[in-house]
């Protein structure tokens, strides 16, 4: 995964094109670097999975 693909997937999640996004352990550092730069960063919820993967969802209300 590169930064362009991460940004595209973030936009798809934000727009509702996809309801969840699985980020593999090896792609996490690049994905997170792009994600934290988003103005609505607090609306993304990541749930850690077994094996180091993370499933992200976009929430209507930001987390605190």
MMTF fields as JSON, N, C-alpha, C and O atoms, coordinates in Angstrom:
{
  "mmtfVersion": "1.0.0",
  "mmtfProducer": "UNKNOWN",
  "numBonds": 255,
  "numAtoms": 256,
  "numGroups": 64,
  "numChains": 1,
  "numModels": 1,
  "chainsPerModel": [1],
  "groupsPerChain": [64],
  "chainIdList": ["A"],
  "bondAtomList": [4, 2, 8, 6, 12, 10, 16, 14, 20, 18, 24, 22, 28, 26, 32, 30, 36, 34, 40, 38, 44, 42, 48, 46, 52, 50, 56, 54, 60, 58, 64, 62, 68, 66, 72, 70, 76, 74, 80, 78, 84, 82, 88, 86, 92, 90, 96, 94, 100, 98, 104, 102, 108, 106, 112, 110, 116, 114, 120, 118, 124, 122, 128, 126, 132, 130, 136, 134, 140, 138, 144, 142, 148, 146, 152, 150, 156, 154, 160, 158, 164, 162, 168, 166, 172, 170, 176, 174, 180, 178, 184, 182, 188, 186, 192, 190, 196, 194, 200, 198, 204, 202, 208, 206, 212, 210, 216, 214, 220, 218, 224, 222, 228, 226, 232, 230, 236, 234, 240, 238, 244, 242, 248, 246, 252, 250],
  "bondOrderList": [1, 1, 1, 1, 1, 1, 1, 1, 1, 1, 1, 1, 1, 1, 1, 1, 1, 1, 1, 1, 1, 1, 1, 1, 1, 1, 1, 1, 1, 1, 1, 1, 1, 1, 1, 1, 1, 1, 1, 1, 1, 1, 1, 1, 1, 1, 1, 1, 1, 1, 1, 1, 1, 1, 1, 1, 1, 1, 1, 1, 1, 1, 1],
  "groupList": [{"groupName": "UNK", "atomNameList": ["N", "CA", "C", "O"], "elementList": ["N", "C", "C", "O"], "formalChargeList": [0, 0, 0, 0], "bondAtomList": [1, 0, 2, 1, 3, 2], "bondOrderList": [1, 1, 2], "singleLetterCode": "X", "chemCompType": "L-PEPTIDE LINKING"}],
  "groupTypeList": [0, 0, 0, 0, 0, 0, 0, 0, 0, 0, 0, 0, 0, 0, 0, 0, 0, 0, 0, 0, 0, 0, 0, 0, 0, 0, 0, 0, 0, 0, 0, 0, 0, 0, 0, 0, 0, 0, 0, 0, 0, 0, 0, 0, 0, 0, 0, 0, 0, 0, 0, 0, 0, 0, 0, 0, 0, 0, 0, 0, 0, 0, 0, 0],
  "groupIdList": [1, 2, 3, 4, 5, 6, 7, 8, 9, 10, 11, 12, 13, 14, 15, 16, 17, 18, 19, 20, 21, 22, 23, 24, 25, 26, 27, 28, 29, 30, 31, 32, 33, 34, 35, 36, 37, 38, 39, 40, 41, 42, 43, 44, 45, 46, 47, 48, 49, 50, 51, 52, 53, 54, 55, 56, 57, 58, 59, 60, 61, 62, 63, 64],
  "secStructList": [7, 7, 2, 2, 2, 2, 2, 2, 2, 2, 2, 2, 2, 2, 2, 6, 1, 1, 1, 7, 3, 3, 3, 7, 4, 4, 4, 2, 2, 2, 2, 2, 2, 2, 2, 6, 6, 1, 6, 6, 4, 4, 4, 3, 3, 3, 3, 3, 7, 6, 6, 1, 7, 3, 3, 3, 3, 3, 7, 1, 1, 7, 7, 7],
  "xCoordList": [0.844, 0.0, 0.891, 1.908, 0.483, 1.176, 0.207, -0.966, 0.707, -0.117, -1.326, -2.391, -1.18, -2.288, -3.423, -4.594, -3.074, -4.089, -4.758, -5.972, -3.986, -4.55, -5.547, -6.636, -5.19, -6.083, -7.361, -8.448, -7.239, -8.41, -9.339, -10.557, -8.772, -9.584, -10.25, -11.387, -9.561, -10.14, -11.339, -12.375, -11.201, -12.302, -13.487, -14.636, -13.227, -14.31, -15.056, -16.28, -14.32, -14.938, -15.763, -16.877, -15.22, -15.905, -17.188, -18.212, -17.15, -18.309, -19.378, -20.499, -19.036, -19.998, -19.959, -20.78, -19.012, -18.858, -18.568, -19.053, -17.767, -17.513, -17.904, -17.777, -18.373, -18.823, -17.716, -17.76, -16.723, -15.59, -14.351, -14.428, -13.208, -11.94, -10.992, -10.729, -10.476, -9.497, -8.104, -7.749, -7.323, -5.943, -5.032, -5.077, -4.21, -3.316, -2.167, -1.803, -1.624, -0.559, 0.599, 1.112, 1.001, 2.143, 1.824, 2.733, 0.543, 0.128, -0.241, -0.418, -0.354, -0.833, -0.015, -0.62, 1.319, 2.068, 1.791, 1.625, 1.74, 1.475, 0.036, -0.209, -0.909, -2.313, -2.534, -3.208, -1.984, -2.177, -1.574, -2.154, -0.423, 0.209, -0.71, -0.769, -1.417, -2.366, -3.626, -4.154, -4.105, -5.347, -5.271, -6.218, -4.178, -4.097, -4.058, -4.27, -3.795, -3.778, -5.16, -5.326, -6.152, -7.505, -8.188, -8.049, -8.926, -9.609, -10.694, -11.005, -11.265, -12.299, -11.759, -12.478, -10.503, -9.809, -10.594, -10.607, -11.236, -11.94, -13.228, -13.866, -13.616, -14.806, -14.455, -15.351, -13.175, -12.737, -12.495, -11.81, -13.065, -12.907, -12.205, -12.682, -11.072, -10.317, -10.469, -10.334, -10.748, -10.891, -9.81, -9.78, -8.926, -7.82, -8.342, -9.269, -7.728, -8.089, -6.915, -5.793, -7.176, -6.124, -5.124, -5.518, -3.856, -2.819, -2.289, -1.426, -2.792, -2.28, -3.023, -2.624, -4.087, -4.883, -5.863, -6.17, -6.355, -7.306, -8.468, -8.26, -9.697, -10.887, -11.364, -11.603, -11.501, -11.937, -13.367, -13.802, -14.098, -15.448, -15.472, -14.67, -16.393, -16.591, -17.851, -18.9, -17.764, -18.897, -19.491, -18.778, -20.794, -21.472, -21.071, -20.959, -20.859, -20.44, -18.991, -18.608, -18.189, -16.783, -16.629, -17.43, -15.592, -15.297, -14.682, -14.18, -14.72, -14.217, -12.724, -12.149],
  "yCoordList": [-1.176, 0.0, 1.242, 1.301, 2.226, 3.513, 4.585, 4.307, 5.805, 6.884, 7.207, 7.54, 7.114, 7.411, 6.399, 6.775, 5.128, 4.09, 4.253, 4.084, 4.577, 4.797, 5.954, 5.848, 7.044, 8.203, 7.837, 8.279, 7.037, 6.608, 5.759, 5.938, 4.84, 3.973, 4.763, 4.472, 5.746, 6.6, 7.356, 7.463, 7.874, 8.605, 7.685, 8.099, 6.446, 5.489, 5.17, 5.04, 5.046, 4.784, 5.988, 5.831, 7.167, 8.405, 8.595, 8.981, 8.333, 8.566, 7.483, 7.663, 6.365, 5.284, 4.274, 3.358, 4.431, 3.464, 2.079, 1.065, 2.058, 0.823, 1.062, 2.18, 0.032, 0.2, -0.073, 0.426, -0.865, -1.121, -1.377, -1.722, -1.199, -1.35, -2.154, -1.789, -3.247, -4.063, -3.596, -3.618, -3.176, -2.75, -3.824, -4.112, -4.41, -5.469, -4.907, -3.737, -5.749, -5.372, -4.665, -3.664, -5.17, -4.596, -3.244, -2.465, -2.965, -1.699, -0.631, 0.536, -1.027, -0.122, 1.165, 2.235, 1.127, 2.39, 3.435, 4.613, 3.025, 3.965, 4.481, 5.68, 3.571, 3.959, 4.944, 5.959, 4.661, 5.524, 6.904, 7.905, 6.971, 8.261, 9.149, 10.361, 8.554, 9.311, 9.631, 10.739, 8.675, 8.846, 9.982, 10.76, 10.094, 11.119, 12.536, 13.495, 12.684, 14.003, 14.459, 15.596, 13.576, 13.893, 14.837, 14.665, 15.832, 16.768, 16.097, 16.571, 15.004, 14.283, 12.977, 11.984, 13.0, 11.831, 11.153, 9.925, 11.911, 11.338, 10.61, 10.006, 10.653, 9.922, 8.512, 7.72, 8.192, 6.863, 6.031, 6.46, 4.845, 3.951, 2.69, 1.997, 2.396, 1.194, 0.156, 0.46, -1.064, -2.168, -3.195, -3.773, -3.408, -4.34, -5.769, -6.181, -6.496, -7.887, -8.79, -8.32, -10.033, -10.996, -10.996, -10.97, -11.024, -11.052, -9.671, -9.549, -8.638, -7.297, -6.495, -5.37, -7.033, -6.303, -5.382, -5.583, -4.365, -3.42, -3.225, -3.058, -3.248, -2.983, -1.578, -1.271, -0.729, 0.649, 0.837, 0.255, 1.678, 2.107, 3.629, 4.237, 4.231, 5.682, 5.934, 5.363, 6.778, 7.044, 8.423, 9.342, 8.549, 9.824, 10.867, 12.053, 10.417, 11.345, 11.039, 9.873, 12.078, 11.842, 11.255, 11.52, 10.455, 9.913, 11.015, 12.005, 10.845, 11.892, 11.786, 12.595],
  "zCoordList": [0.0, 0.0, 0.0, 0.692, -0.792, -0.784, -0.287, -0.039, -0.145, 0.409, -0.47, 0.05, -1.779, -2.689, -2.512, -2.482, -2.397, -2.201, -0.837, -0.719, 0.179, 1.51, 1.473, 2.038, 0.824, 0.727, -0.03, 0.343, -1.084, -1.863, -1.002, -1.036, -0.236, 0.612, 1.737, 2.107, 2.277, 3.309, 2.743, 3.4, 1.54, 0.911, 0.624, 0.78, 0.209, -0.035, 1.254, 1.256, 2.341, 3.634, 4.089, 4.589, 3.916, 4.298, 3.499, 4.063, 2.216, 1.349, 1.465, 0.99, 2.09, 2.236, 1.108, 1.063, 0.195, -0.891, -0.312, -0.815, 0.754, 1.491, 2.946, 3.445, 3.624, 5.014, 6.023, 7.148, 5.622, 6.497, 5.665, 4.486, 6.305, 5.607, 6.468, 7.614, 5.926, 6.623, 6.217, 5.038, 7.202, 6.964, 7.541, 8.737, 6.687, 7.123, 7.95, 7.832, 8.767, 9.696, 8.988, 9.487, 7.856, 7.136, 6.489, 6.203, 6.259, 5.653, 6.68, 6.33, 7.935, 8.974, 9.117, 9.188, 9.165, 9.358, 8.28, 8.593, 7.038, 5.942, 6.031, 5.894, 6.258, 6.345, 7.486, 7.306, 8.635, 9.804, 9.577, 9.998, 8.921, 8.648, 7.806, 8.017, 6.865, 6.034, 6.832, 6.741, 7.606, 8.361, 9.376, 9.49, 10.111, 11.165, 10.604, 11.346, 9.327, 8.687, 8.233, 7.792, 8.339, 7.878, 8.866, 10.077, 8.366, 9.268, 10.118, 11.21, 9.624, 10.368, 10.965, 11.071, 11.346, 11.89, 13.011, 13.091, 13.86, 15.013, 14.631, 15.494, 13.386, 12.94, 12.469, 12.176, 12.392, 11.987, 13.239, 14.167, 13.247, 14.395, 13.931, 13.032, 14.546, 14.223, 15.311, 16.496, 14.91, 15.854, 15.535, 14.449, 16.503, 16.314, 16.182, 16.879, 15.283, 15.048, 15.428, 15.614, 15.534, 15.799, 14.645, 13.479, 14.963, 13.933, 13.569, 12.7, 14.221, 13.973, 12.929, 12.627, 12.37, 11.384, 12.101, 13.276, 11.383, 11.966, 10.992, 9.79, 11.524, 10.72, 11.072, 12.24, 10.058, 10.249, 9.781, 8.787, 10.536, 10.178, 10.261, 10.97, 9.536, 9.602, 10.407, 10.108, 11.423, 12.315, 12.005, 11.603, 12.197, 11.977, 13.018, 12.708, 14.248, 15.305, 15.676, 15.773, 15.884, 16.215, 17.6, 18.496, 17.765, 19.091, 19.928, 19.395, 21.213, 22.107, 22.328, 23.057]
}
